[in-house]
Amino acid sequence: MTESHEAIVIGGGPAGLTAGIYLMRAGIDTLLIEKIISGGTPLNSWNIENYPGFPDSISGKDLMDRFTAHAKNTGLSIKEFSEVEDVSYQNQRFIIKTTDALYESIGLIIATGTEPAKMNIPGENEYAGRGISYCATCDGAFFRNLVVAVIGGGDAAIEEGLSLANIAKKVYVIHRRHALRAQKILQERAFKNDRMEFLWNKIPIKIGGKDQVEYITIEDTKTKEQTDISTDGVFVYIGARPNTAFLGNLIDRDEAGFIITDEALSTKTSGLYIAGDVRKKTLRQISTAVGDGALAAVNLERYILGQK
Ligand code: NAP
């Protein structure tokens, strides 16, 4: 049987939850479908320092628990542990197929965010969960007083590297250039941290060990010299890949796979709006995801009212 709603939001991170809140407050019957649990990528952040309203910072989990509680207070239904496999558009209705159900709606907001990019080097899959991680908040505690390597030079690598430095005895930051991409305030903190050592102009080549990770082989981008660095863990933060596979040709993507929208956050398919990190945009933050969620919801509300 097909369950019917006026609007469906796919993805329960900051963008999706905000869209849900705005739609429910506009009196639109809305269902939010989430692959895992409500909260999205910020659940993996130890500390959020740049979301206004929390001058002493807040953990990603605490912040997203507040988003979720707020969304539930509006009456929003959130279906967790439900992965969308396919979306089609027929007779001005979206048909959404998940692993265990079928839904239809007049309008749809995609807020599926991103997943961590992989290094695609030997040993990466073999040692996943045995020393390789993409989430310091989830796995950092296993590395108390041990040595870890963080790969990348963006906000995520430096922010999570700083958190790991509170637990591990040493944090190598392996970066492919000689300048970080991360926000200046994070850079300054990292450069002052005695437990963090920067290995510049280096790329990961191989992960090795016996049962667990024991070393990472890195290559100098200029001299091509290869070195083995002893480490107990490798945390990978080399960017994010958008989750759009289930959308087929309903949208246009840029060369990196992010969804292209217009200023109204709409797409070439009527009634299909995009919000948050999955969208082609210049700044991916909780604050910009929230803005996207609100705008997509208000524009979808107008569309739905026009359809009735
Ligand atoms: P990112 O900003 O894209 O940074 C990825 C880093 O990995 C860059 O330093 C990049 O090097 C490096 N890299 C990329 N591909 C690589 C490869 N194949 N091998 C080795 N290194 C590679 O990604 P992110 O740090 O995961 O952040 C994702 C988005 O979330 C960003 O928009 C970020 O601003 C946002 N974010 C914000 C916060 C915050 O505001 N507190 C926290 C976390 C994430 P290059 O610098 O040379 O390109």
Residues whose N, C-alpha, C, O or C-beta is under 5 A from the ligand:
A	BS01	NAP	G152 G153 G154 D155 A156 A157 R176 R177 R181 Y237 I238 G239 A240 R284 Q285
